[in-house]
Amino acid sequence: MDEVIKVEHLTKDYGDGKGIFDLSFTVKKGETFGFVGTNGSGKTTTIRHIMGFLKPEQGSAHVLGLDAWKNACEIKKFVEYVPGEIAFPDLRDGTTFLKAQAELLGIKDMSFANYLVERLQLDPSANLKRMSKGMKQKTAIVAAFMADKDILILDESSTGLDPLMRETFVELLLADKKKGKTILMSSQMFDELEGVCDRVALIFNGRIIDVADMKELTNLPYKTYKVEFLSREDYLKFKRLKYEIVRDQEKYNQVTIKVYDKDLNRLFNTLKNYNLKFISEVKYNLEKHFKEILAKEYQRQEEEKKRIEEEKAKRQELSEEELKQEKSQHKKAEKQENLAEKNEKFFNKKKEKDRKKADKAQNKEFSHVKKEFLKTGKKDRKLRLKQQRKDEKLRLKLEKEEDDV
C-alpha cells in the first residue's frame, strides 16, 4: 500500500476557534512527514485522531487502510508511538516498565532495547515517579523503538532532551528511516525536522497552511547574499545595477540580493570592482520559509479582518440610511393613513346626513299615506254603517209586512 497514513477533511471543534479544521494529508510508505506549529495549533489533536484516541466530528483518519477510530486496537499492532505527555503505570522503576512492555509486545530478545538504553544514556533503574522530564522521555523512546515496528508516530518526542541526546535521537530516526519505516513526527525544532523529514506541514490555528518539500527547499534555483560596501559611493553604484534587492539597509551601505544560479559568475565578477566589507550567503531554511508563510498568513488575516470591519461599517451605514428611509416611509404612510381616516369620517358623516334626510322624507311620505289611509277608512266605515242601517230598516219593514199578512 502506497499511502500508509491518510487523513481526509479531519475536524474536531473545541469552540472559540480551538481544534483542527478540514485537515487533509497523506504519508506514503517509507516517507518521513513532519508537523510543525506553535503550542495549541493542533499537532497533538491530529496525532491522537490517527492513533484512534479521539473520534472525529467530521472527516476520517486511516492507517494501512484501516479506520483509526473503528480499528484502533488493530492499528497499534503496527505502530510505535511516543506521546508528548508521558504517563507511566504504577511500577517501581524503568527496568520493570521496559520488561513489562517487552512482555506485552512479545519481545524475548532485549538486546536492541539494551542498545537503545546505552545510546540514550538512560539509567533504567531509576524510580519512574522521580524521573526528570528528559529521563521519562528517554524511557518512552526506548519502550516504543524496541518494538521495531514499521510505523513510527512521534508527538514532540525530543522535548526535554538535552542537545546531545537530541542529536542521538535524530540519528536513531535516520537509522529507522534507512530501514524504510514510515514516520510521522511533530516538533517545534526546525533543525530536527530539516535533518529527518521528506515533507513538513505547517499547522496554524488548526489548519494546514503549507506543506514544504525539503528537496525543493534545499535545492532552490537561486541563492541569497548579504553584501556590505566600505564606501557609500560603491553602495549607490551597485544599487544602480539590475540585481533583485530583497532588503536595503542604507544606514550600513548594505544590500541583500537574490541571485539565480546562472547569474552567480556575473555577480562575483562584478563585485571584483567594488571595495567590500563582507559578503555572506543567507541560507534559506525551513524556519525562514515558514516565517515568510506565516507573515503572509498574518497579513491575509489582517486584510480579512479589515474587510469584515469595512463591510460591517458599510452595513451599519446602510442600516442607518435604511432606518432613516423606513422612518420617512412610516411617516408618509402614517400621514396617508390619517388622511384616509379623515376622508372616511367625512364620507361617513355625509352618508349619515343623507340617510337621515332620506329617513325624514320617507317618514313624511309614510305620515301622509297613513293620514290618507285613515281618512279613507273613516269614510268607508260611515258608508258601511249607513248601508247597515238601511238594510236593517228594510229587514224590519219586510218582517212587519209578513206579520200583517
Contacts in CASP RR format, 6 or more apart in sequence:
PFRMAT RR
TARGET T0000
AUTHOR 0000-0000-0000
METHOD contacts of the structure
MODEL  1
MDEVIKVEHLTKDYGDGKGIFDLSFTVKKGETFGFVGTNGSGKTTTIRHI
MGFLKPEQGSAHVLGLDAWKNACEIKKFVEYVPGEIAFPDLRDGTTFLKA
QAELLGIKDMSFANYLVERLQLDPSANLKRMSKGMKQKTAIVAAFMADKD
ILILDESSTGLDPLMRETFVELLLADKKKGKTILMSSQMFDELEGVCDRV
ALIFNGRIIDVADMKELTNLPYKTYKVEFLSREDYLKFKRLKYEIVRDQE
KYNQVTIKVYDKDLNRLFNTLKNYNLKFISEVKYNLEKHFKEILAKEYQR
QEEEKKRIEEEKAKRQELSEEELKQEKSQHKKAEKQENLAEKNEKFFNKK
KEKDRKKADKAQNKEFSHVKKEFLKTGKKDRKLRLKQQRKDEKLRLKLEK
EEDDV
1 29 0 8 1.000
1 64 0 8 1.000
1 65 0 8 1.000
2 28 0 8 1.000
2 29 0 8 1.000
3 26 0 8 1.000
3 27 0 8 1.000
3 28 0 8 1.000
3 29 0 8 1.000
3 65 0 8 1.000
4 27 0 8 1.000
4 28 0 8 1.000
4 29 0 8 1.000
4 30 0 8 1.000
4 31 0 8 1.000
4 63 0 8 1.000
4 64 0 8 1.000
4 151 0 8 1.000
4 182 0 8 1.000
5 26 0 8 1.000
5 27 0 8 1.000
5 33 0 8 1.000
5 50 0 8 1.000
5 61 0 8 1.000
5 62 0 8 1.000
5 63 0 8 1.000
5 151 0 8 1.000
5 182 0 8 1.000
5 184 0 8 1.000
6 26 0 8 1.000
6 27 0 8 1.000
6 61 0 8 1.000
6 62 0 8 1.000
6 65 0 8 1.000
7 23 0 8 1.000
7 24 0 8 1.000
7 25 0 8 1.000
7 26 0 8 1.000
7 46 0 8 1.000
7 49 0 8 1.000
7 50 0 8 1.000
7 60 0 8 1.000
7 61 0 8 1.000
7 62 0 8 1.000
8 24 0 8 1.000
8 59 0 8 1.000
8 60 0 8 1.000
8 61 0 8 1.000
8 62 0 8 1.000
9 22 0 8 1.000
9 23 0 8 1.000
9 24 0 8 1.000
9 58 0 8 1.000
9 59 0 8 1.000
9 60 0 8 1.000
10 20 0 8 1.000
10 22 0 8 1.000
10 23 0 8 1.000
10 24 0 8 1.000
10 46 0 8 1.000
10 49 0 8 1.000
10 56 0 8 1.000
10 58 0 8 1.000
10 59 0 8 1.000
10 60 0 8 1.000
10 61 0 8 1.000
11 20 0 8 1.000
11 21 0 8 1.000
11 22 0 8 1.000
11 23 0 8 1.000
11 56 0 8 1.000
11 57 0 8 1.000
11 58 0 8 1.000
11 59 0 8 1.000
12 19 0 8 1.000
12 20 0 8 1.000
12 45 0 8 1.000
12 49 0 8 1.000
12 54 0 8 1.000
12 56 0 8 1.000
12 57 0 8 1.000
13 19 0 8 1.000
13 21 0 8 1.000
13 57 0 8 1.000
17 205 0 8 1.000
18 40 0 8 1.000
19 42 0 8 1.000
19 45 0 8 1.000
19 206 0 8 1.000
20 42 0 8 1.000
20 45 0 8 1.000
20 46 0 8 1.000
20 49 0 8 1.000
20 203 0 8 1.000
20 206 0 8 1.000
20 207 0 8 1.000
21 206 0 8 1.000
21 207 0 8 1.000
22 58 0 8 1.000
22 207 0 8 1.000
23 46 0 8 1.000
23 203 0 8 1.000
23 206 0 8 1.000
23 207 0 8 1.000
23 208 0 8 1.000
24 208 0 8 1.000
25 33 0 8 1.000
25 201 0 8 1.000
25 208 0 8 1.000
25 211 0 8 1.000
27 33 0 8 1.000
27 182 0 8 1.000
27 184 0 8 1.000
28 182 0 8 1.000
29 180 0 8 1.000
29 182 0 8 1.000
30 177 0 8 1.000
30 180 0 8 1.000
30 181 0 8 1.000
30 182 0 8 1.000
30 183 0 8 1.000
31 182 0 8 1.000
31 183 0 8 1.000
31 198 0 8 1.000
31 199 0 8 1.000
32 173 0 8 1.000
32 177 0 8 1.000
32 182 0 8 1.000
32 183 0 8 1.000
32 184 0 8 1.000
32 185 0 8 1.000
32 196 0 8 1.000
32 197 0 8 1.000
32 198 0 8 1.000
33 183 0 8 1.000
33 184 0 8 1.000
33 185 0 8 1.000
33 197 0 8 1.000
33 198 0 8 1.000
33 199 0 8 1.000
33 200 0 8 1.000
33 201 0 8 1.000
34 184 0 8 1.000
34 185 0 8 1.000
34 186 0 8 1.000
34 187 0 8 1.000
34 193 0 8 1.000
34 197 0 8 1.000
34 199 0 8 1.000
34 200 0 8 1.000
34 201 0 8 1.000
35 43 0 8 1.000
35 46 0 8 1.000
35 47 0 8 1.000
35 184 0 8 1.000
35 185 0 8 1.000
35 186 0 8 1.000
35 187 0 8 1.000
35 200 0 8 1.000
35 201 0 8 1.000
35 203 0 8 1.000
36 43 0 8 1.000
36 186 0 8 1.000
36 187 0 8 1.000
36 188 0 8 1.000
36 190 0 8 1.000
36 193 0 8 1.000
36 200 0 8 1.000
36 201 0 8 1.000
36 202 0 8 1.000
36 203 0 8 1.000
36 286 0 8 1.000
36 290 0 8 1.000
37 43 0 8 1.000
37 186 0 8 1.000
37 188 0 8 1.000
37 202 0 8 1.000
37 203 0 8 1.000
37 204 0 8 1.000
38 188 0 8 1.000
38 204 0 8 1.000
39 188 0 8 1.000
41 203 0 8 1.000
41 204 0 8 1.000
41 205 0 8 1.000
41 206 0 8 1.000
42 203 0 8 1.000
42 206 0 8 1.000
43 155 0 8 1.000
43 156 0 8 1.000
43 186 0 8 1.000
43 203 0 8 1.000
44 84 0 8 1.000
44 155 0 8 1.000
44 156 0 8 1.000
44 186 0 8 1.000
45 54 0 8 1.000
45 206 0 8 1.000
46 203 0 8 1.000
47 153 0 8 1.000
47 155 0 8 1.000
47 184 0 8 1.000
47 186 0 8 1.000
48 54 0 8 1.000
49 56 0 8 1.000
49 61 0 8 1.000
49 68 0 8 1.000
49 69 0 8 1.000
50 61 0 8 1.000
50 63 0 8 1.000
50 68 0 8 1.000
50 153 0 8 1.000
50 184 0 8 1.000
51 68 0 8 1.000
51 72 0 8 1.000
51 75 0 8 1.000
51 76 0 8 1.000
51 79 0 8 1.000
51 81 0 8 1.000
51 153 0 8 1.000
52 61 0 8 1.000
52 68 0 8 1.000
52 69 0 8 1.000
52 72 0 8 1.000
52 75 0 8 1.000
53 72 0 8 1.000
54 69 0 8 1.000
55 69 0 8 1.000
56 69 0 8 1.000
60 67 0 8 1.000
60 68 0 8 1.000
60 69 0 8 1.000
61 67 0 8 1.000
61 68 0 8 1.000
61 69 0 8 1.000
62 68 0 8 1.000
63 75 0 8 1.000
63 78 0 8 1.000
63 79 0 8 1.000
63 151 0 8 1.000
64 75 0 8 1.000
64 78 0 8 1.000
64 151 0 8 1.000
66 74 0 8 1.000
66 75 0 8 1.000
68 75 0 8 1.000
77 149 0 8 1.000
78 149 0 8 1.000
78 150 0 8 1.000
78 151 0 8 1.000
79 149 0 8 1.000
79 151 0 8 1.000
79 152 0 8 1.000
79 153 0 8 1.000
80 144 0 8 1.000
80 145 0 8 1.000
80 147 0 8 1.000
80 148 0 8 1.000
80 149 0 8 1.000
80 151 0 8 1.000
80 152 0 8 1.000
80 153 0 8 1.000
81 144 0 8 1.000
81 152 0 8 1.000
81 153 0 8 1.000
81 154 0 8 1.000
81 155 0 8 1.000
82 137 0 8 1.000
82 140 0 8 1.000
82 141 0 8 1.000
82 144 0 8 1.000
82 153 0 8 1.000
82 154 0 8 1.000
82 155 0 8 1.000
82 157 0 8 1.000
83 140 0 8 1.000
83 155 0 8 1.000
84 155 0 8 1.000
84 156 0 8 1.000
84 157 0 8 1.000
84 159 0 8 1.000
86 136 0 8 1.000
86 137 0 8 1.000
86 139 0 8 1.000
86 140 0 8 1.000
88 97 0 8 1.000
88 128 0 8 1.000
88 129 0 8 1.000
88 136 0 8 1.000
88 139 0 8 1.000
89 97 0 8 1.000
89 100 0 8 1.000
91 97 0 8 1.000
91 100 0 8 1.000
91 128 0 8 1.000
92 127 0 8 1.000
92 128 0 8 1.000
93 124 0 8 1.000
93 125 0 8 1.000
93 126 0 8 1.000
93 127 0 8 1.000
93 128 0 8 1.000
94 124 0 8 1.000
94 125 0 8 1.000
94 126 0 8 1.000
94 128 0 8 1.000
94 131 0 8 1.000
94 139 0 8 1.000
95 124 0 8 1.000
95 125 0 8 1.000
97 124 0 8 1.000
97 128 0 8 1.000
97 139 0 8 1.000
97 143 0 8 1.000
98 110 0 8 1.000
98 113 0 8 1.000
98 117 0 8 1.000
98 124 0 8 1.000
98 139 0 8 1.000
98 142 0 8 1.000
98 143 0 8 1.000
98 146 0 8 1.000
99 110 0 8 1.000
101 143 0 8 1.000
101 146 0 8 1.000
102 108 0 8 1.000
102 110 0 8 1.000
102 113 0 8 1.000
102 146 0 8 1.000
105 146 0 8 1.000
105 147 0 8 1.000
107 113 0 8 1.000
107 146 0 8 1.000
107 147 0 8 1.000
110 146 0 8 1.000
112 146 0 8 1.000
112 148 0 8 1.000
113 142 0 8 1.000
113 146 0 8 1.000
116 122 0 8 1.000
116 141 0 8 1.000
116 142 0 8 1.000
116 145 0 8 1.000
116 146 0 8 1.000
116 172 0 8 1.000
117 124 0 8 1.000
117 142 0 8 1.000
119 168 0 8 1.000
119 171 0 8 1.000
119 172 0 8 1.000
120 138 0 8 1.000
120 141 0 8 1.000
120 142 0 8 1.000
120 165 0 8 1.000
120 168 0 8 1.000
120 169 0 8 1.000
121 138 0 8 1.000
121 165 0 8 1.000
122 135 0 8 1.000
122 138 0 8 1.000
122 139 0 8 1.000
122 142 0 8 1.000
123 135 0 8 1.000
124 139 0 8 1.000
124 142 0 8 1.000
126 135 0 8 1.000
128 136 0 8 1.000
128 139 0 8 1.000
131 139 0 8 1.000
133 159 0 8 1.000
133 160 0 8 1.000
134 160 0 8 1.000
134 161 0 8 1.000
134 162 0 8 1.000
134 165 0 8 1.000
137 157 0 8 1.000
137 158 0 8 1.000
137 159 0 8 1.000
137 160 0 8 1.000
137 161 0 8 1.000
138 161 0 8 1.000
138 165 0 8 1.000
140 157 0 8 1.000
141 157 0 8 1.000
141 169 0 8 1.000
141 172 0 8 1.000
144 152 0 8 1.000
144 154 0 8 1.000
145 152 0 8 1.000
145 172 0 8 1.000
145 176 0 8 1.000
149 181 0 8 1.000
150 181 0 8 1.000
150 182 0 8 1.000
151 181 0 8 1.000
151 182 0 8 1.000
151 183 0 8 1.000
151 184 0 8 1.000
152 173 0 8 1.000
152 176 0 8 1.000
152 181 0 8 1.000
152 182 0 8 1.000
152 183 0 8 1.000
152 184 0 8 1.000
152 185 0 8 1.000
153 183 0 8 1.000
153 184 0 8 1.000
153 185 0 8 1.000
154 183 0 8 1.000
154 184 0 8 1.000
154 185 0 8 1.000
154 186 0 8 1.000
155 185 0 8 1.000
155 186 0 8 1.000
156 186 0 8 1.000
156 187 0 8 1.000
156 188 0 8 1.000
157 169 0 8 1.000
157 185 0 8 1.000
157 187 0 8 1.000
158 165 0 8 1.000
158 166 0 8 1.000
158 169 0 8 1.000
158 170 0 8 1.000
158 187 0 8 1.000
158 189 0 8 1.000
158 192 0 8 1.000
159 188 0 8 1.000
161 169 0 8 1.000
166 189 0 8 1.000
166 192 0 8 1.000
170 192 0 8 1.000
170 195 0 8 1.000
170 196 0 8 1.000
173 183 0 8 1.000
173 185 0 8 1.000
173 196 0 8 1.000
174 195 0 8 1.000
174 196 0 8 1.000
176 183 0 8 1.000
177 183 0 8 1.000
177 196 0 8 1.000
183 196 0 8 1.000
185 193 0 8 1.000
185 196 0 8 1.000
185 197 0 8 1.000
187 193 0 8 1.000
190 285 0 8 1.000
190 286 0 8 1.000
190 287 0 8 1.000
190 290 0 8 1.000
193 200 0 8 1.000
193 286 0 8 1.000
194 200 0 8 1.000
194 214 0 8 1.000
194 285 0 8 1.000
194 286 0 8 1.000
195 214 0 8 1.000
197 214 0 8 1.000
198 213 0 8 1.000
198 214 0 8 1.000
198 215 0 8 1.000
199 211 0 8 1.000
199 212 0 8 1.000
199 213 0 8 1.000
199 214 0 8 1.000
200 211 0 8 1.000
200 212 0 8 1.000
200 214 0 8 1.000
200 286 0 8 1.000
201 208 0 8 1.000
201 210 0 8 1.000
201 211 0 8 1.000
201 212 0 8 1.000
202 208 0 8 1.000
202 209 0 8 1.000
202 210 0 8 1.000
202 211 0 8 1.000
202 212 0 8 1.000
202 290 0 8 1.000
202 293 0 8 1.000
202 294 0 8 1.000
203 209 0 8 1.000
204 294 0 8 1.000
204 297 0 8 1.000
209 293 0 8 1.000
209 294 0 8 1.000
209 297 0 8 1.000
210 290 0 8 1.000
210 293 0 8 1.000
212 286 0 8 1.000
212 289 0 8 1.000
212 290 0 8 1.000
214 286 0 8 1.000
217 284 0 8 1.000
217 285 0 8 1.000
217 286 0 8 1.000
217 289 0 8 1.000
220 284 0 8 1.000
221 260 0 8 1.000
221 261 0 8 1.000
222 258 0 8 1.000
222 259 0 8 1.000
222 260 0 8 1.000
222 261 0 8 1.000
223 258 0 8 1.000
223 259 0 8 1.000
223 261 0 8 1.000
223 264 0 8 1.000
223 281 0 8 1.000
223 284 0 8 1.000
224 246 0 8 1.000
224 256 0 8 1.000
224 257 0 8 1.000
224 258 0 8 1.000
224 259 0 8 1.000
224 281 0 8 1.000
224 282 0 8 1.000
224 284 0 8 1.000
225 256 0 8 1.000
225 257 0 8 1.000
225 259 0 8 1.000
225 267 0 8 1.000
225 279 0 8 1.000
225 280 0 8 1.000
225 281 0 8 1.000
225 282 0 8 1.000
226 254 0 8 1.000
226 255 0 8 1.000
226 256 0 8 1.000
226 278 0 8 1.000
226 279 0 8 1.000
226 280 0 8 1.000
226 281 0 8 1.000
226 282 0 8 1.000
227 238 0 8 1.000
227 254 0 8 1.000
227 255 0 8 1.000
227 256 0 8 1.000
227 257 0 8 1.000
227 271 0 8 1.000
227 276 0 8 1.000
227 278 0 8 1.000
227 279 0 8 1.000
228 252 0 8 1.000
228 253 0 8 1.000
228 254 0 8 1.000
228 276 0 8 1.000
228 277 0 8 1.000
228 278 0 8 1.000
228 279 0 8 1.000
229 235 0 8 1.000
229 238 0 8 1.000
229 253 0 8 1.000
229 254 0 8 1.000
229 274 0 8 1.000
229 275 0 8 1.000
229 276 0 8 1.000
229 277 0 8 1.000
230 253 0 8 1.000
230 275 0 8 1.000
230 276 0 8 1.000
230 277 0 8 1.000
231 253 0 8 1.000
231 275 0 8 1.000
232 253 0 8 1.000
234 253 0 8 1.000
234 274 0 8 1.000
234 275 0 8 1.000
235 250 0 8 1.000
235 253 0 8 1.000
235 254 0 8 1.000
235 255 0 8 1.000
237 274 0 8 1.000
238 255 0 8 1.000
238 270 0 8 1.000
238 274 0 8 1.000
239 245 0 8 1.000
239 248 0 8 1.000
239 255 0 8 1.000
241 270 0 8 1.000
243 255 0 8 1.000
243 257 0 8 1.000
243 259 0 8 1.000
243 267 0 8 1.000
244 257 0 8 1.000
244 258 0 8 1.000
244 259 0 8 1.000
245 255 0 8 1.000
245 256 0 8 1.000
245 257 0 8 1.000
246 256 0 8 1.000
246 257 0 8 1.000
246 258 0 8 1.000
247 255 0 8 1.000
247 256 0 8 1.000
248 254 0 8 1.000
248 255 0 8 1.000
248 256 0 8 1.000
249 255 0 8 1.000
249 256 0 8 1.000
253 277 0 8 1.000
256 282 0 8 1.000
257 267 0 8 1.000
259 267 0 8 1.000
271 279 0 8 1.000
END
